[in-house]
Structures are given as structure tokens and as C-alpha cells.
Amino acid sequence: MKMTVLSLTSAAVLLGAGAFAASAQAQSFNYPEGYIGGDAMFWNLDPDRGSSLDSTGLRLRGGSQFNDYFALEGHLGTGGSDGPAELDYLAGIYAKGIAPIAPNVRLYGLAGMTEVDFDLDRESGFSYGGGAEVDIAPNLAVGADYMRYLDKSDYDFDAASVGLRYRF
């Protein structure tokens, strides 16, 4: 009799714990998860000869996060001019590696390809960067990043951005 009560109690505890774990897992893993964001983009065009050109533009970014550690992200940016250089657009696609350091804080790295069109030139190439995000509401995060969009033999094109991201 004692063995039957102990077995039934153990089974009930295990079933309850399993149901709780399944419920927690269903709530925390809603992947893939789409997102979109808007940023102020502070760009710098630094030629090997001459002075650097700086301005401010806007960047839209969006993507899909597949798990806690990986996403694909796209950037579209425009705006700003300094002297002869006016940023018509930048467009790129990146793999995003994510390192969650707290439940609501993430560090990330980006690597991919970008095409940049200035009045002076249009180039494409390998891009990389990194940043951080902090959740400020259940579906809203604030973040900042730094990207090396182009690293050419005669100039570099970089941008630091700050903005908001909405997950849906």
C-alpha cells in the first residue's frame, strides 16, 4: 500500500513537472521570430588621402531570429551628405550571431555583404560589425551597433547607429 501511494505521488509530481517544463518551453521558444527596427546612422567615409567625410542618415533593419543565438538581418540606409559625398543608399544582408548575457540583454556580431551608393561611387563588399540590445518592453528593444560596411584599398565606410527594434 505504501509503495503504491509513493509510486502514484512520484508519478503525479513527475507529470506536473513535465507539464510545467513544456508550458515554460512553449512560452519562451517562439521561433522563428520576425523583427523590424529604425536607427539614426552616423556614418564616416574615410579616404586614404584627404580628410574624412561625416554625416547622419537613417537606417531600417529587419530580419528573422531562428533561435536564441542566430538570425538573418537586412539593412537599408540613406541620407546625409558632406561635401562631395552624398549617401544615396546602402543595402546589405548579414548573418547575426547572438550572445544572450541576461534575459533582456544581448550582444551580437554581424557579417555579410553590403552595396553602398554615393554620388561619387558605388561599391559592394564584405561587411562586419557588432552591437548590443536591451529589452525595454516585451516586444521592444533599444540598441546600438558599429558596422564596417566597406573596407576598400582607398577608403573605409563605417557607421555607428542607435535605435529601436520591434519583435513580432
PALUM-844400 format. One record per residue (C-alpha): residue number from 1; x, y, z. Coordinates in steps of 0.02 Angstrom, whole numbers, m for minus. Layout:
BEGIN
{resi:NUM | c1:X | c2:Y | c3:Z}
...
***
This chain:
BEGIN
{resi:1 | c1:0 | c2:0 | c3:0}
{resi:2 | c1:140 | c2:122 | c3:47}
{resi:3 | c1:231 | c2:78 | c3:m114}
{resi:4 | c1:75 | c2:113 | c3:m220}
{resi:5 | c1:46 | c2:283 | c3:m136}
{resi:6 | c1:230 | c2:328 | c3:m158}
{resi:7 | c1:226 | c2:274 | c3:m341}
{resi:8 | c1:68 | c2:373 | c3:m378}
{resi:9 | c1:136 | c2:526 | c3:m288}
{resi:10 | c1:301 | c2:515 | c3:m384}
{resi:11 | c1:209 | c2:495 | c3:m549}
{resi:12 | c1:98 | c2:646 | c3:m512}
{resi:13 | c1:250 | c2:753 | c3:m466}
{resi:14 | c1:342 | c2:700 | c3:m625}
{resi:15 | c1:189 | c2:733 | c3:m735}
{resi:16 | c1:164 | c2:903 | c3:m654}
{resi:17 | c1:347 | c2:948 | c3:m677}
{resi:18 | c1:341 | c2:889 | c3:m858}
{resi:19 | c1:186 | c2:992 | c3:m893}
{resi:20 | c1:266 | c2:1145 | c3:m812}
{resi:21 | c1:426 | c2:1122 | c3:m915}
{resi:22 | c1:326 | c2:1100 | c3:m1076}
{resi:23 | c1:225 | c2:1257 | c3:m1036}
{resi:24 | c1:383 | c2:1358 | c3:m999}
{resi:25 | c1:465 | c2:1294 | c3:m1158}
{resi:26 | c1:313 | c2:1337 | c3:m1264}
{resi:27 | c1:314 | c2:1516 | c3:m1197}
{resi:28 | c1:500 | c2:1552 | c3:m1216}
{resi:29 | c1:537 | c2:1475 | c3:m1386}
{resi:30 | c1:429 | c2:1565 | c3:m1514}
{resi:31 | c1:549 | c2:1546 | c3:m1661}
{resi:32 | c1:566 | c2:1597 | c3:m1797}
{resi:33 | c1:530 | c2:1774 | c3:m1740}
{resi:34 | c1:524 | c2:1923 | c3:m1857}
{resi:35 | c1:581 | c2:2098 | c3:m1812}
{resi:36 | c1:597 | c2:2271 | c3:m1886}
{resi:37 | c1:690 | c2:2424 | c3:m1824}
{resi:38 | c1:738 | c2:2603 | c3:m1863}
{resi:39 | c1:901 | c2:2688 | c3:m1820}
{resi:40 | c1:993 | c2:2853 | c3:m1829}
{resi:41 | c1:1152 | c2:2812 | c3:m1925}
{resi:42 | c1:1310 | c2:2916 | c3:m1901}
{resi:43 | c1:1420 | c2:2872 | c3:m2049}
{resi:44 | c1:1601 | c2:2909 | c3:m2091}
{resi:45 | c1:1687 | c2:2896 | c3:m2260}
{resi:46 | c1:1874 | c2:2893 | c3:m2229}
{resi:47 | c1:1983 | c2:2902 | c3:m2386}
{resi:48 | c1:2167 | c2:2856 | c3:m2376}
{resi:49 | c1:2208 | c2:3027 | c3:m2449}
{resi:50 | c1:2115 | c2:3183 | c3:m2394}
{resi:51 | c1:2001 | c2:3220 | c3:m2248}
{resi:52 | c1:1861 | c2:3108 | c3:m2189}
{resi:53 | c1:1680 | c2:3146 | c3:m2227}
{resi:54 | c1:1546 | c2:3127 | c3:m2092}
{resi:55 | c1:1357 | c2:3141 | c3:m2090}
{resi:56 | c1:1196 | c2:3071 | c3:m2017}
{resi:57 | c1:1069 | c2:2963 | c3:m2106}
{resi:58 | c1:929 | c2:2842 | c3:m2069}
{resi:59 | c1:934 | c2:2653 | c3:m2071}
{resi:60 | c1:795 | c2:2524 | c3:m2074}
{resi:61 | c1:835 | c2:2347 | c3:m2023}
{resi:62 | c1:733 | c2:2191 | c3:m2016}
{resi:63 | c1:758 | c2:2007 | c3:m2001}
{resi:64 | c1:711 | c2:1839 | c3:m1933}
{resi:65 | c1:783 | c2:1763 | c3:m1775}
{resi:66 | c1:786 | c2:1573 | c3:m1786}
{resi:67 | c1:840 | c2:1533 | c3:m1607}
{resi:68 | c1:923 | c2:1618 | c3:m1458}
{resi:69 | c1:1090 | c2:1625 | c3:m1550}
{resi:70 | c1:1062 | c2:1654 | c3:m1737}
{resi:71 | c1:967 | c2:1773 | c3:m1852}
{resi:72 | c1:973 | c2:1840 | c3:m2030}
{resi:73 | c1:961 | c2:2028 | c3:m2044}
{resi:74 | c1:947 | c2:2157 | c3:m2184}
{resi:75 | c1:992 | c2:2342 | c3:m2182}
{resi:76 | c1:930 | c2:2484 | c3:m2292}
{resi:77 | c1:1003 | c2:2655 | c3:m2260}
{resi:78 | c1:1004 | c2:2826 | c3:m2340}
{resi:79 | c1:1035 | c2:3009 | c3:m2307}
{resi:80 | c1:1167 | c2:3132 | c3:m2262}
{resi:81 | c1:1300 | c2:3221 | c3:m2361}
{resi:82 | c1:1466 | c2:3302 | c3:m2326}
{resi:83 | c1:1542 | c2:3400 | c3:m2468}
{resi:84 | c1:1553 | c2:3294 | c3:m2624}
{resi:85 | c1:1492 | c2:3134 | c3:m2540}
{resi:86 | c1:1305 | c2:3104 | c3:m2526}
{resi:87 | c1:1243 | c2:2934 | c3:m2468}
{resi:88 | c1:1107 | c2:2882 | c3:m2592}
{resi:89 | c1:1083 | c2:2711 | c3:m2512}
{resi:90 | c1:1161 | c2:2562 | c3:m2429}
{resi:91 | c1:1084 | c2:2388 | c3:m2437}
{resi:92 | c1:1151 | c2:2231 | c3:m2356}
{resi:93 | c1:1114 | c2:2057 | c3:m2290}
{resi:94 | c1:1201 | c2:1984 | c3:m2137}
{resi:95 | c1:1215 | c2:1830 | c3:m2029}
{resi:96 | c1:1189 | c2:1881 | c3:m1847}
{resi:97 | c1:1269 | c2:1785 | c3:m1705}
{resi:98 | c1:1187 | c2:1824 | c3:m1538}
{resi:99 | c1:1257 | c2:1804 | c3:m1361}
{resi:100 | c1:1120 | c2:1822 | c3:m1228}
{resi:101 | c1:1207 | c2:1888 | c3:m1072}
{resi:102 | c1:1047 | c2:1914 | c3:m969}
{resi:103 | c1:862 | c2:1878 | c3:m1001}
{resi:104 | c1:839 | c2:2051 | c3:m1077}
{resi:105 | c1:1016 | c2:2095 | c3:m1138}
{resi:106 | c1:1104 | c2:2029 | c3:m1293}
{resi:107 | c1:1270 | c2:2059 | c3:m1378}
{resi:108 | c1:1283 | c2:2019 | c3:m1563}
{resi:109 | c1:1400 | c2:2013 | c3:m1711}
{resi:110 | c1:1355 | c2:2037 | c3:m1894}
{resi:111 | c1:1444 | c2:1977 | c3:m2052}
{resi:112 | c1:1385 | c2:1986 | c3:m2232}
{resi:113 | c1:1382 | c2:2087 | c3:m2392}
{resi:114 | c1:1336 | c2:2269 | c3:m2424}
{resi:115 | c1:1314 | c2:2380 | c3:m2576}
{resi:116 | c1:1342 | c2:2566 | c3:m2546}
{resi:117 | c1:1299 | c2:2702 | c3:m2672}
{resi:118 | c1:1374 | c2:2876 | c3:m2652}
{resi:119 | c1:1362 | c2:3013 | c3:m2782}
{resi:120 | c1:1547 | c2:2982 | c3:m2812}
{resi:121 | c1:1549 | c2:2793 | c3:m2820}
{resi:122 | c1:1451 | c2:2631 | c3:m2799}
{resi:123 | c1:1540 | c2:2485 | c3:m2717}
{resi:124 | c1:1497 | c2:2320 | c3:m2634}
{resi:125 | c1:1595 | c2:2207 | c3:m2521}
{resi:126 | c1:1611 | c2:2110 | c3:m2359}
{resi:127 | c1:1542 | c2:2196 | c3:m2203}
{resi:128 | c1:1554 | c2:2160 | c3:m2017}
{resi:129 | c1:1511 | c2:2238 | c3:m1851}
{resi:130 | c1:1441 | c2:2214 | c3:m1678}
{resi:131 | c1:1319 | c2:2288 | c3:m1554}
{resi:132 | c1:1206 | c2:2266 | c3:m1404}
{resi:133 | c1:1019 | c2:2269 | c3:m1369}
{resi:134 | c1:918 | c2:2290 | c3:m1210}
{resi:135 | c1:732 | c2:2249 | c3:m1198}
{resi:136 | c1:630 | c2:2395 | c3:m1131}
{resi:137 | c1:459 | c2:2313 | c3:m1156}
{resi:138 | c1:402 | c2:2136 | c3:m1203}
{resi:139 | c1:421 | c2:2166 | c3:m1392}
{resi:140 | c1:528 | c2:2323 | c3:m1394}
{resi:141 | c1:717 | c2:2341 | c3:m1378}
{resi:142 | c1:839 | c2:2486 | c3:m1388}
{resi:143 | c1:1009 | c2:2453 | c3:m1463}
{resi:144 | c1:1171 | c2:2520 | c3:m1534}
{resi:145 | c1:1297 | c2:2449 | c3:m1656}
{resi:146 | c1:1452 | c2:2489 | c3:m1756}
{resi:147 | c1:1473 | c2:2425 | c3:m1935}
{resi:148 | c1:1618 | c2:2424 | c3:m2056}
{resi:149 | c1:1512 | c2:2424 | c3:m2214}
{resi:150 | c1:1658 | c2:2438 | c3:m2337}
{resi:151 | c1:1844 | c2:2413 | c3:m2316}
{resi:152 | c1:1920 | c2:2457 | c3:m2485}
{resi:153 | c1:2101 | c2:2488 | c3:m2530}
{resi:154 | c1:2075 | c2:2676 | c3:m2548}
{resi:155 | c1:1939 | c2:2710 | c3:m2417}
{resi:156 | c1:1835 | c2:2641 | c3:m2272}
{resi:157 | c1:1650 | c2:2669 | c3:m2243}
{resi:158 | c1:1590 | c2:2646 | c3:m2063}
{resi:159 | c1:1431 | c2:2688 | c3:m1967}
{resi:160 | c1:1378 | c2:2692 | c3:m1785}
{resi:161 | c1:1190 | c2:2675 | c3:m1759}
{resi:162 | c1:1066 | c2:2690 | c3:m1615}
{resi:163 | c1:882 | c2:2649 | c3:m1624}
{resi:164 | c1:732 | c2:2540 | c3:m1582}
{resi:165 | c1:684 | c2:2363 | c3:m1633}
{resi:166 | c1:509 | c2:2288 | c3:m1629}
{resi:167 | c1:484 | c2:2098 | c3:m1624}
{resi:168 | c1:326 | c2:2019 | c3:m1694}
***
